Amino acid sequence: MHKIFKYVVLDIVQNKIVLIYTLLLLVISLSIFNLEDNSAKGLVSLLNIILIIIPLICIIFSTIYIYNSSEFIELLVSQPVKRKTIWLSIFAGLSSSLSFAFFVGAGIPILIYHADATGIMMITTGLFLTVVFVSIAMLAASKTRDKAKGIGLSILLWLYFSLIFDALVLFFLFQFQDYPLERIMVFMSFLNPIDLSRIQILLQMDISALMGYTGAVFREFFGTNMGVLISFIGLSCWIVVPLMISLKTFNKKDL
């Protein structure tokens, strides 16, 4: 497993797309903090990049990488190596490389300009989202042999988590606006890793007051140490569950 992991990491680190991604993220992060008089405003501006752009890059790059490595994967399968070891090594290599790219591109500027609880939370959620969408990408890639369909499925999943899910939630709230749905909203936030990350960061920024009573409910639940722990357990489930499903699919797949 160590050799496969090392190969994947070295291959990704040398990839021009990852290098450009890291440099662009670094330039954008430094520019945002230098343009804003208040570093807290810089964090708010950086929030959309972490919640939208990071998942998009991670899920598309990971999906394409898996398809482009199909011949390498087939070669490994023909060797006396367990499929579980191969799949988990690729996942670990992708997650580690993209997490390192995110930390260099966004994490270091955040630590330089805003190294407090809010900054640490933003870095932590960004790292979690990176690994979550690598896991989701591996699930999408394992479900179909066709590269175009796999990439299309990955983009559709990103659209669902970043845009469609929130639209469905708003539609649900509008239809049942006469009922107390605040507690249900807490549960529904666990159905989307992006929303879960957004809530944690907004609570750290103390913007929840702008969300009215719903924000008060979120603060009551997620604002405690136990709530933070439960939210990260929820994000961990978003890593483990898609990965285990993709591993089960890969083990049964006829290459």
Steps between C-alpha positions, in 0.01 A plus 500: 500500500785737583657466152170562320425797724847645439465458122157669494620792712811558288295474181241754619754743650675516162169554319483847342130535579563454872792744492287762320213435744731556797656816358165651397354425841803660665483811280124539551526453877785750539324748270175479699673562832711786361205672334285495815576740785357250749627141489155381618350636176770309315382179664143567389618553143708182516203303636330463160822374343540233767135391487453505122829494307693253719234224474470557123875471436538200730211297357584565133877452534460181705250353252721576199808367680333166574389457139842599367660247738278212382789317331717542810215369718450200270873425524485512880193273505692241299767497771469315833358812667158522661251727326422661834865600538510646147181705539580633847855589392369703207249672730771579756732633230233725345378626838849574631615679184190717459489575874863613486421717196207659687709559812779668303261703285245610761606366840832685525353843405220446754754417771704809408210747500238345730646229722212481747215253566313616188805456279576156644137396447512617138818303433362190673171506310688563175715193560192293585319617186805411291501142628118474484489588131791272418295221658189601302709514180623146558140389544400665172798351315432151633138499379569528127777400261424786261721801570252758368217358709722486808608863467140602428382318812769675707394843374135414566584397858690825553206699363264313731703566815592861416177628340212255453486381862461855634228569241312188611533603866365849423210347309430269796509794745269704278247219472494435876569852628208481745666217693797516738782356287808629681583162658447326167744748343770382740446143380490603133832681531665160556378390155739743330872527593523850351212629714648334806832676439331832426307494829815431703691787338210747528457416868870563559463835322202578727279577197229261619313796653412605145322166449227574753346226713644228275847641567427488873405132468818428304706680763326307777590169337820561298641771727584255779809279510276195463329659198835569333606141569174363355534718189851368433375147558239578234774620261700185579197292403494684167856377450457141616160408351568594133848349526367169634230485232757571227733236650221242496424590136869483404543158662215361290590687182618305195800689372 
